[in-house]
Amino acid sequence: MTSPDVTVVVAVYNTMPYLTECLNSLVGQSIGLDRLEIVAVDDGSTDDSGAELDRFAKKYPDTVKVIHQANSGGPAAPSNTALDVATGRYVYFIGSDDYLGKEALERMVACAEKHESDVVVGKMVGTNGRYVHQALFKKSDPDVSLYDSALPFTLANTKLFRRELVEKYHLRFPEDLPVGSDQPFTIEACVRARKISVLADYTYYYAVKRGDASNITYRANHLARLGCTAKILKHAAGLIEAGPQRDFVFKRHFTWELSKLIQGDFPALDPQTRREVCAGIADLADEYLTDGLSDSLPVMRRVRLALARRGAVDELVAAIVAEEENGAPPFRLEDDRAFALYPGFRDPAMDLPDRVFEVVGESVPGRLSARTELVSAEWEQNGDDLSLALAVRTGLTGDTDSAVVRLVQGAMPKSADKAGARRLPAGHELPAPVGEFTQEVTADGAGTVVRARIPIQPRQASLGVRLYVDVAGWTYEIPVRGKDLPMPLARRWRSGTPYRVAARVNPKGRMVIQTGLLFPPAQRWWSRVRPLLVRLKRKVSR
C-alpha cells in the first residue's frame, strides 16, 4: 500500500458537537480518501467524542485511525502519539473544534510540491468571534521568512509540514506546556525549513470559538500563561541567536503573551498574583527585552512592561484603570518628539527613561481621535460676510503651535474613510485656508485648544471640519467629531442671492458644513411662476 500524501492529526478532548463538523470537513476533502490519512487521538474524553471518532473509523476504515488514551491535560501528548504512527509525506494539524475548506489539503500539498516547501501556511479565519491575526494573509507568497514577515504572529501548528523535516529533527510538542505547546514545534520547524510558503487565495482553515469559550487558550490563568511563555522563549532562544532576528520573533511574545497578562483583567487579580506576574515579566524582560525590541513596541505596551519590570504594581494598576475608564492619555510634544503621559513619566521616584514613554515609529491615529473634541461652534456674521468660529480641544500639550483647523471640500479617500484620524503620507500638503483665516492655539488643563475663525464662501459645498497636528515627525488629519454635541442652528445669509448654511453630523459622527443657494435656480423659477398660476386659476374658475 502506498503512503498517503498527507496525515491529518486531530487531538481530541470533549469537543462534541464541534468534532462532527471537523471530521466531516476532513473526509470530504477534494484531495480524496486514497491520498489522505486521519489519525485522531482521544485524550480521555468524557463526552461522546470517543464514540464519534469510532463511528467515523468504522465508516472510513482505510482512512480514519483512532487511538484512545488516558487524559494528559493538553493537546501536546495526543499530537505526539499521532506523529509516532503517521505515514503521510506531509502532516497537518487541526483543532478538533475547527474545520477546513473543502480544497484545503489538495491546494496546500500542490503548493508544497510545486515550490519544494517544507512548511505551507493556508489562510485562516475565525468564527463565532474567534480572533485570528490576518497580516500574514494579505497575499500569497511562495517563500517567506520567519524574520521579516508576519509569521511570528501566526505560530499555531495549523500548517502543512513536510514529515521528513519533522522526523529529521524529531520535532515533537513539549508535554509540560498546558498552553502554547504548538509554538516550540512551529518555531523550530520554521527555523529549520528550507522554504516556507503562504497561501492567501482561499480560506483553508476555520478556527471556531466554542459557545462556552472552553477552548484551552481561554481557560488558562495568568501564572500558567506566564510560565508557558517563559519556556517558549527559552526554547526559541536556543534556536535563534541574540540579535535583530530574535528580536523580530520575540516582538510577538512581548506584544501578545506578556502584554496580555497586564491588561484590563490585571487589576482584579489578588495582590500576590499581581506581584508574581510582574516579577516573572521582569525576569523575561531582563533576559530578552533589548533596546531595539523595546522601541519596536507600541508605547502603551512598552510603558506597562516597564512598570511591571520596575515592580511598580500600584502605578501599573493605575495606568490600566485610567486607560480603561478615560481612554489613552494625552501626549506631550517637545520638538519632534511625543511622549504619552502615563503614570511614572518623569517621576524621580520611578527613574524611568523618557524613551519608555516616547512614540517611536508608531502610528497613533486612534489615540489622537479619541482625545479630540469640539468645544464650541457658532456663526459670526457681519453683513454679507459669515464665518464659523470653532474651538477644538486635542489631548496634546507642549509644542502644539503646528495644530491647524481647516474646512476641506469632499470626503477623505476611501482608504482613509474612517470615523477616526489618519496619518498622512510623507510629502503631503495641508489644504489651503479659505479667505481671511485666523486661529490661535492655547493650553488648558485638559490639553490644547485650537480656536479658528473660518470664512464661509457662498457656494454649493459640503465641507468636512478637520484638525491637523504634527506628532513625532508625522502629520495627522483628525475629523472633528460632532456626535451628541449641539450644532449651531442653520441660517440664511447674503442679501442679493440668499444662501443657506448648516452644521450637521454625518453618519460617521463627523462635523460637516453644508452651504448652498437658499432657492436653487429651478426653485426660484417656480417661486415666481406659482403665484401667477394661482391667480390665473382663480380667474378661470370665476
C-alpha positions as CSV (number, residue, x, y, z in Angstrom):
1,M,0.0,0.0,0.0
2,T,1.4,3.4,-1.0
3,S,1.8,6.0,1.7
4,P,-0.8,8.8,1.7
5,D,0.1,12.3,0.7
6,V,-0.9,13.8,4.0
7,T,-1.7,12.7,7.5
8,V,-4.1,14.9,9.4
9,V,-3.5,14.9,13.2
10,V,-6.6,15.5,15.4
11,A,-6.0,15.7,19.1
12,V,-9.5,15.3,20.8
13,Y,-10.8,16.1,24.2
14,N,-14.5,16.8,24.8
15,T,-15.2,18.7,21.6
16,M,-18.7,17.5,20.7
17,P,-20.7,18.6,18.8
18,Y,-17.9,20.5,17.0
19,L,-15.9,17.4,16.4
20,T,-18.5,16.1,13.9
21,E,-18.1,19.1,11.6
22,C,-14.4,18.8,11.9
23,L,-14.3,15.2,10.8
24,N,-16.9,15.8,8.0
25,S,-14.6,18.5,6.6
26,L,-11.7,16.1,6.6
27,V,-13.4,13.1,4.9
28,G,-14.9,15.4,2.4
29,Q,-11.6,16.9,1.2
30,S,-11.2,17.2,-2.5
31,I,-7.8,15.5,-2.3
32,G,-9.6,12.2,-2.0
33,L,-9.7,9.5,0.7
34,D,-7.0,7.5,-1.1
35,R,-4.4,10.3,-0.6
36,L,-5.5,11.0,3.0
37,E,-4.8,9.6,6.4
38,I,-6.6,10.8,9.5
39,V,-5.1,10.0,12.9
40,A,-7.4,11.1,15.7
41,V,-6.3,10.6,19.3
42,D,-9.0,10.7,22.0
43,D,-7.2,12.1,25.1
44,G,-9.6,10.6,27.7
45,S,-12.8,12.5,26.6
46,T,-15.7,12.2,29.0
47,D,-18.4,13.3,26.5
48,D,-19.4,11.5,23.3
49,S,-16.1,12.4,21.4
50,G,-14.6,8.9,21.6
51,A,-17.8,7.3,20.3
52,E,-18.0,9.8,17.4
53,L,-14.4,9.0,16.5
54,D,-15.1,5.3,16.5
55,R,-18.2,5.9,14.3
56,F,-16.0,7.6,11.7
57,A,-13.3,4.9,11.9
58,K,-15.9,2.3,11.2
59,K,-17.3,4.2,8.3
60,Y,-13.9,5.0,6.8
61,P,-11.7,2.2,7.9
62,D,-9.0,2.8,5.3
63,T,-8.7,6.5,6.2
64,V,-9.5,7.1,9.8
65,K,-7.3,5.7,12.6
66,V,-8.4,6.2,16.2
67,I,-6.3,5.9,19.3
68,H,-7.8,6.1,22.8
69,Q,-5.5,7.1,25.7
70,A,-5.8,8.5,29.3
71,N,-6.2,12.2,29.7
72,S,-2.9,14.0,29.6
73,G,-4.1,17.6,30.3
74,G,-3.3,19.2,27.0
75,P,-3.0,18.7,23.2
76,A,0.7,18.0,23.2
77,A,0.7,14.3,24.2
78,P,-2.1,13.2,21.8
79,S,-0.4,15.1,19.0
80,N,2.9,13.3,19.7
81,T,1.1,10.0,19.8
82,A,-0.4,10.7,16.4
83,L,3.0,11.7,15.0
84,D,4.5,8.4,16.1
85,V,2.1,6.5,13.8
86,A,1.7,9.0,10.9
87,T,2.7,7.7,7.5
88,G,1.9,10.6,5.1
89,R,4.6,12.5,3.2
90,Y,3.1,15.6,4.9
91,V,1.5,16.1,8.2
92,Y,-1.2,18.6,9.0
93,F,-2.7,19.6,12.4
94,I,-6.2,20.7,13.1
95,G,-8.1,21.6,16.3
96,S,-10.9,19.2,16.9
97,D,-13.4,22.0,17.2
98,D,-12.3,23.6,13.9
99,Y,-12.8,22.7,10.2
100,L,-11.2,23.0,6.8
101,G,-12.3,24.4,3.5
102,K,-13.1,21.6,1.0
103,E,-10.0,22.1,-1.2
104,A,-7.6,23.0,1.6
105,L,-5.3,19.9,1.7
106,E,-5.2,19.5,-2.1
107,R,-4.1,23.1,-2.6
108,M,-1.5,23.0,0.2
109,V,0.0,19.8,-1.0
110,A,0.2,21.1,-4.5
111,C,1.9,24.2,-3.3
112,A,4.5,22.2,-1.3
113,E,5.2,20.0,-4.4
114,K,5.5,23.0,-6.8
115,H,7.8,25.1,-4.6
116,E,9.5,22.3,-2.6
117,S,8.2,23.9,0.6
118,D,8.8,22.4,4.0
119,V,6.0,24.4,5.6
120,V,2.8,25.7,4.0
121,V,0.5,28.2,5.7
122,G,-3.0,28.4,4.4
123,K,-5.2,31.4,5.2
124,M,-7.1,31.1,8.4
125,V,-10.2,32.9,9.6
126,G,-12.0,33.0,12.9
127,T,-15.7,32.1,13.5
128,N,-18.0,32.8,16.5
129,G,-15.8,35.8,17.4
130,R,-12.5,33.8,17.4
131,Y,-9.6,36.2,16.7
132,V,-7.1,35.2,14.0
133,H,-4.3,37.5,13.0
134,Q,-4.6,38.4,9.4
135,A,-1.5,40.3,8.4
136,L,0.3,37.2,7.0
137,F,-2.6,36.5,4.6
138,K,-2.6,39.8,2.6
139,K,-1.2,37.9,-0.4
140,S,0.2,34.5,-1.4
141,D,3.9,34.2,-1.2
142,P,5.9,31.0,-2.1
143,D,8.9,32.0,0.0
144,V,8.5,33.9,3.3
145,S,10.9,34.3,6.2
146,L,10.3,34.0,9.9
147,Y,12.4,37.1,10.3
148,D,10.8,39.7,8.0
149,S,7.1,38.7,7.8
150,A,4.0,38.5,10.0
151,L,4.7,34.8,10.5
152,P,5.7,35.2,14.2
153,F,2.2,36.3,14.8
154,T,0.8,33.1,13.3
155,L,2.6,30.4,15.3
156,A,-0.2,27.9,15.7
157,N,0.6,24.4,14.3
158,T,-2.3,24.5,11.9
159,K,0.0,24.2,8.9
160,L,1.2,21.7,6.5
161,F,4.7,20.3,7.4
162,R,6.9,18.0,5.4
163,R,7.1,14.9,7.6
164,E,10.7,14.3,6.5
165,L,11.6,17.6,8.2
166,V,9.6,16.7,11.3
167,E,11.4,13.3,11.7
168,K,14.8,14.5,10.7
169,Y,14.9,16.9,13.7
170,H,12.5,14.8,15.8
171,L,10.1,17.7,16.2
172,R,7.6,17.0,19.0
173,F,5.3,19.0,21.3
174,P,6.5,19.7,24.8
175,E,4.1,18.0,27.1
176,D,4.7,20.2,30.1
177,L,3.1,23.2,28.4
178,P,-0.7,23.4,29.0
179,V,-0.9,26.5,26.8
180,G,1.2,27.3,23.7
181,S,2.7,23.8,23.2
182,D,2.5,24.2,19.5
183,Q,4.8,27.2,19.4
184,P,8.1,25.5,20.1
185,F,7.2,22.9,17.4
186,T,6.2,25.6,14.9
187,I,9.1,27.9,15.6
188,E,11.7,25.2,15.2
189,A,10.1,23.9,12.0
190,C,10.2,27.4,10.6
191,V,13.8,28.0,11.7
192,R,14.9,24.7,10.1
193,A,12.7,24.8,7.0
194,R,14.3,25.3,3.6
195,K,11.3,27.2,2.4
196,I,8.0,28.4,3.9
197,S,5.0,29.3,1.7
198,V,1.9,31.3,2.4
199,L,-1.4,30.8,0.5
200,A,-3.9,33.6,0.8
201,D,-6.1,32.8,-2.2
202,Y,-8.6,30.6,-0.4
203,T,-10.0,30.1,3.1
204,Y,-8.2,27.0,4.2
205,Y,-8.9,26.9,7.9
206,Y,-11.9,28.0,10.0
207,A,-10.9,28.5,13.7
208,V,-14.0,28.1,15.9
209,K,-14.6,29.8,19.3
210,R,-16.8,27.5,21.2
211,G,-20.1,28.9,22.5
212,D,-18.9,28.4,26.1
213,A,-15.4,29.7,25.3
214,S,-14.0,26.4,26.7
215,N,-11.0,26.3,24.2
216,I,-7.9,25.7,26.3
217,T,-6.4,29.1,25.4
218,Y,-9.3,30.8,27.1
219,R,-9.1,28.7,30.3
220,A,-5.5,29.2,31.4
221,N,-4.8,31.6,34.2
222,H,-2.2,34.3,34.3
223,L,0.6,32.4,36.1
224,A,0.2,29.4,33.9
225,R,0.4,31.5,30.7
226,L,3.4,33.3,32.2
227,G,5.2,30.0,32.8
228,C,4.5,28.7,29.4
229,T,5.7,31.9,27.7
230,A,9.0,31.7,29.7
231,K,9.5,28.1,28.4
232,I,8.7,29.1,24.8
233,L,11.1,32.0,24.9
234,K,13.9,29.8,26.3
235,H,13.3,27.2,23.6
236,A,13.3,29.7,20.8
237,A,16.4,31.5,22.2
238,G,18.3,28.2,21.9
239,L,17.4,28.2,18.1
240,I,17.9,31.8,17.2
241,E,21.0,33.7,18.4
242,A,20.6,37.1,20.1
243,G,20.2,39.9,17.6
244,P,17.7,41.5,15.3
245,Q,16.2,38.2,14.1
246,R,15.5,37.0,17.6
247,D,14.0,40.5,18.4
248,F,11.8,40.2,15.4
249,V,10.3,36.9,16.6
250,F,10.1,37.9,20.2
251,K,8.2,41.0,19.4
252,R,5.2,38.8,19.2
253,H,5.6,37.4,22.7
254,F,6.1,40.9,24.3
255,T,3.3,42.3,22.3
256,W,0.8,39.4,22.9
257,E,1.6,36.8,25.5
258,L,3.3,39.1,28.1
259,S,1.3,42.2,27.4
260,K,-2.0,40.4,27.7
261,L,-1.1,39.5,31.3
262,I,-1.2,43.1,32.2
263,Q,-4.3,44.4,30.5
264,G,-7.9,45.0,31.7
265,D,-8.2,42.0,34.0
266,F,-4.9,42.5,35.8
267,P,-6.2,45.0,38.5
268,A,-8.8,42.3,39.6
269,L,-6.1,39.8,40.4
270,D,-5.2,39.3,44.0
271,P,-2.1,41.3,45.2
272,Q,0.2,38.3,45.4
273,T,-0.6,37.1,41.9
274,R,-0.1,40.7,40.6
275,R,3.3,40.8,42.2
276,E,4.3,37.3,40.8
277,V,3.2,38.3,37.3
278,C,5.3,41.5,37.5
279,A,8.3,39.6,38.8
280,G,8.0,37.0,36.0
281,I,7.8,39.7,33.4
282,A,10.8,41.4,34.9
283,D,12.9,38.2,34.6
284,L,11.9,37.8,31.0
285,A,12.5,41.5,30.1
286,D,15.9,41.4,31.8
287,E,16.8,38.3,29.7
288,Y,15.3,39.2,26.3
289,L,13.9,42.7,26.0
290,T,16.6,44.6,24.2
291,D,16.5,48.3,23.5
292,G,15.7,47.7,19.8
293,L,12.8,45.3,20.7
294,S,11.5,47.8,23.3
295,D,11.5,50.6,20.7
296,S,9.5,48.4,18.3
297,L,6.6,48.0,20.8
298,P,3.6,50.3,20.9
299,V,4.0,52.9,23.6
300,M,1.2,51.5,25.8
301,R,2.7,48.1,25.9
302,R,6.2,49.4,26.4
303,V,5.1,51.5,29.4
304,R,3.1,48.7,31.0
305,L,6.0,46.3,30.6
306,A,8.4,48.9,32.1
307,L,6.2,49.5,35.1
308,A,5.9,45.7,35.6
309,R,9.7,45.3,35.2
310,R,10.3,48.0,37.8
311,G,7.9,46.3,40.2
312,A,5.6,49.4,40.3
313,V,2.5,47.4,40.7
314,D,0.3,50.2,42.0
315,E,1.4,52.5,39.2
316,L,0.7,49.8,36.7
317,V,-2.8,49.2,38.1
318,A,-3.4,53.0,38.0
319,A,-2.3,53.2,34.3
320,I,-4.5,50.3,33.3
321,V,-7.6,51.6,35.2
322,A,-7.2,55.1,33.9
323,E,-6.9,54.0,30.3
324,E,-9.9,51.6,30.7
325,E,-12.0,54.5,32.1
326,N,-10.8,57.5,30.2
327,G,-9.0,56.3,27.1
328,A,-5.4,56.8,26.1
329,P,-3.6,59.6,28.0
330,P,-2.7,62.8,26.3
331,F,0.7,63.4,24.5
332,R,3.3,65.9,25.4
333,L,5.1,67.3,22.3
334,E,8.7,68.5,22.5
335,D,10.4,69.5,19.3
336,D,9.8,66.5,17.0
337,R,9.2,64.0,19.9
338,A,6.0,62.9,21.5
339,F,5.6,61.4,24.9
340,A,2.5,59.6,26.3
341,L,1.7,61.0,29.8
342,Y,1.3,57.7,31.6
343,P,1.9,57.4,35.4
344,G,5.6,57.4,36.0
345,F,6.6,59.9,33.3
346,R,9.5,62.0,34.7
347,D,8.7,60.8,38.2
348,P,12.0,60.9,40.1
349,A,10.9,58.0,42.3
350,M,10.4,55.8,39.2
351,D,13.5,56.9,37.4
352,L,12.2,55.6,34.0
353,P,13.9,57.0,30.9
354,D,11.9,59.2,28.7
355,R,12.3,56.7,25.9
356,V,9.9,54.4,27.6
357,F,7.1,56.9,27.1
358,E,8.0,58.1,23.7
359,V,6.1,57.4,20.5
360,V,8.7,55.7,18.3
361,G,7.7,54.9,14.8
362,E,4.2,54.1,15.9
363,S,1.1,55.4,14.1
364,V,-1.3,56.8,16.7
365,P,-4.5,57.9,14.9
366,G,-6.8,56.2,17.3
367,R,-5.3,57.9,20.3
368,L,-5.5,61.4,18.7
369,S,-9.0,60.9,17.5
370,A,-10.2,59.8,21.0
371,R,-8.7,62.9,22.6
372,T,-10.0,65.4,20.1
373,E,-13.4,67.0,20.8
374,L,-15.4,70.0,19.7
375,V,-15.6,72.6,22.4
376,S,-17.8,75.2,20.7
377,A,-19.1,76.2,17.3
378,E,-21.0,79.3,16.3
379,W,-21.7,81.6,13.3
380,E,-20.3,85.1,13.2
381,Q,-22.0,87.4,10.7
382,N,-21.1,90.9,9.6
383,G,-23.4,92.0,6.8
384,D,-22.9,89.5,3.9
385,D,-19.7,88.1,5.5
386,L,-20.2,84.9,7.5
387,S,-17.6,82.9,9.5
388,L,-17.6,79.8,11.5
389,A,-16.0,80.3,14.9
390,L,-14.7,77.0,16.2
391,A,-12.9,75.8,19.3
392,V,-11.5,72.3,19.2
393,R,-9.6,70.6,22.1
394,T,-7.0,68.0,21.4
395,G,-5.2,65.9,24.0
396,L,-1.8,67.4,23.3
397,T,0.4,69.6,25.5
398,G,3.8,71.2,24.9
399,D,4.9,72.4,21.5
400,T,1.5,72.4,19.7
401,D,1.8,75.6,17.6
402,S,1.6,73.4,14.4
403,A,-2.1,72.5,15.1
404,V,-4.4,73.9,12.5
405,V,-8.1,73.6,11.7
406,R,-9.4,73.5,8.1
407,L,-12.6,73.1,6.2
408,V,-12.0,70.6,3.5
409,Q,-14.1,70.0,0.4
410,G,-15.3,66.5,-0.2
411,A,-14.7,63.2,1.6
412,M,-11.5,61.7,2.8
413,P,-10.1,59.0,0.4
414,K,-11.9,55.6,0.7
415,S,-8.7,54.1,2.1
416,A,-8.9,56.5,5.0
417,D,-12.7,56.9,5.2
418,K,-13.0,56.1,8.9
419,A,-14.5,57.9,11.8
420,G,-11.1,58.3,13.3
421,A,-7.9,60.1,12.4
422,R,-5.3,59.0,9.8
423,R,-1.6,59.6,9.4
424,L,-0.8,61.5,6.2
425,P,1.8,60.2,3.8
426,A,5.2,61.8,3.7
427,G,5.3,64.9,1.4
428,H,1.7,65.8,2.0
429,E,0.4,69.4,1.7
430,L,-2.2,70.8,4.0
431,P,-5.4,72.2,2.4
432,A,-5.1,75.9,1.8
433,P,-7.1,78.1,4.2
434,V,-10.2,79.7,2.8
435,G,-10.4,83.6,2.8
436,E,-9.1,85.5,5.8
437,F,-8.4,82.5,8.0
438,T,-7.3,83.2,11.6
439,Q,-6.7,81.0,14.6
440,E,-4.9,80.8,18.0
441,V,-3.6,77.9,20.0
442,T,-3.8,78.0,23.8
443,A,-3.4,75.4,26.5
444,D,-5.9,74.5,29.1
445,G,-6.0,71.9,31.9
446,A,-7.2,69.1,29.5
447,G,-4.9,69.7,26.6
448,T,-4.6,72.3,23.8
449,V,-7.5,74.3,22.4
450,V,-7.4,75.5,18.8
451,R,-9.7,78.4,18.1
452,A,-10.2,79.2,14.5
453,R,-12.4,81.7,12.6
454,I,-13.1,80.3,9.2
455,P,-14.8,82.3,6.4
456,I,-17.8,80.6,4.7
457,Q,-17.8,81.1,1.0
458,P,-21.1,81.4,-1.0
459,R,-21.1,78.2,-3.0
460,Q,-22.7,74.8,-3.2
461,A,-20.5,72.6,-1.0
462,S,-20.2,70.0,1.7
463,L,-17.1,70.7,3.9
464,G,-15.5,68.5,6.5
465,V,-14.1,70.1,9.6
466,R,-10.6,68.6,10.3
467,L,-7.8,69.3,12.7
468,Y,-4.2,68.8,11.5
469,V,-1.5,68.1,14.1
470,D,2.2,67.2,13.9
471,V,3.2,64.3,16.2
472,A,6.6,62.6,16.3
473,G,7.5,63.8,12.8
474,W,4.2,62.8,11.2
475,T,1.1,64.9,10.4
476,Y,-2.3,63.5,11.3
477,E,-5.7,64.5,9.9
478,I,-8.4,64.3,12.5
479,P,-12.0,64.7,11.5
480,V,-13.7,66.8,14.3
481,R,-16.5,64.7,15.9
482,G,-19.8,66.3,16.5
483,K,-21.9,63.4,17.6
484,D,-24.1,64.2,20.7
485,L,-22.8,67.8,20.7
486,P,-25.0,70.9,20.0
487,M,-24.6,72.3,16.5
488,P,-25.2,76.0,15.6
489,L,-28.6,76.5,14.0
490,A,-28.9,76.6,10.2
491,R,-29.0,80.2,8.9
492,R,-29.7,82.2,5.8
493,W,-27.2,84.8,4.7
494,R,-26.4,87.3,1.9
495,S,-28.9,89.9,0.8
496,G,-28.8,89.6,-3.0
497,T,-28.8,85.9,-3.8
498,P,-29.6,84.2,-0.5
499,Y,-27.6,81.2,0.7
500,R,-28.3,78.7,3.5
501,V,-25.5,77.3,5.7
502,A,-25.9,74.4,8.2
503,A,-23.7,72.5,10.5
504,R,-24.5,68.8,10.6
505,V,-23.2,65.5,11.9
506,N,-22.7,62.9,9.2
507,P,-23.4,59.1,9.7
508,K,-19.8,58.6,10.9
509,G,-20.1,61.2,13.6
510,R,-18.1,63.9,11.9
511,M,-19.0,67.5,11.8
512,V,-19.7,68.8,8.3
513,I,-20.7,72.3,7.0
514,Q,-23.2,72.4,4.1
515,T,-23.7,75.5,2.0
516,G,-25.9,76.2,-0.9
517,L,-28.4,78.5,-2.5
518,L,-31.5,79.1,-0.4
519,F,-33.5,78.8,-3.6
520,P,-31.8,76.8,-6.3
521,P,-32.4,78.2,-9.9
522,A,-35.3,75.8,-10.6
523,Q,-36.8,76.5,-7.2
524,R,-36.5,80.3,-7.7
525,W,-38.3,80.0,-11.1
526,W,-41.1,78.0,-9.5
527,S,-41.4,80.5,-6.7
528,R,-42.0,83.3,-9.2
529,V,-44.4,81.3,-11.5
530,R,-46.5,79.7,-8.9
531,P,-48.3,82.9,-7.6
532,L,-49.1,83.8,-11.3
533,L,-50.6,80.3,-11.9
534,V,-52.7,80.6,-8.7
535,R,-54.1,83.9,-9.7
536,L,-54.8,82.6,-13.2
537,K,-56.7,79.6,-11.8
538,R,-58.9,81.8,-9.7
539,K,-59.8,84.0,-12.7
540,V,-60.7,80.9,-14.8
541,S,-62.8,79.5,-12.0
542,R,-64.8,82.6,-11.9
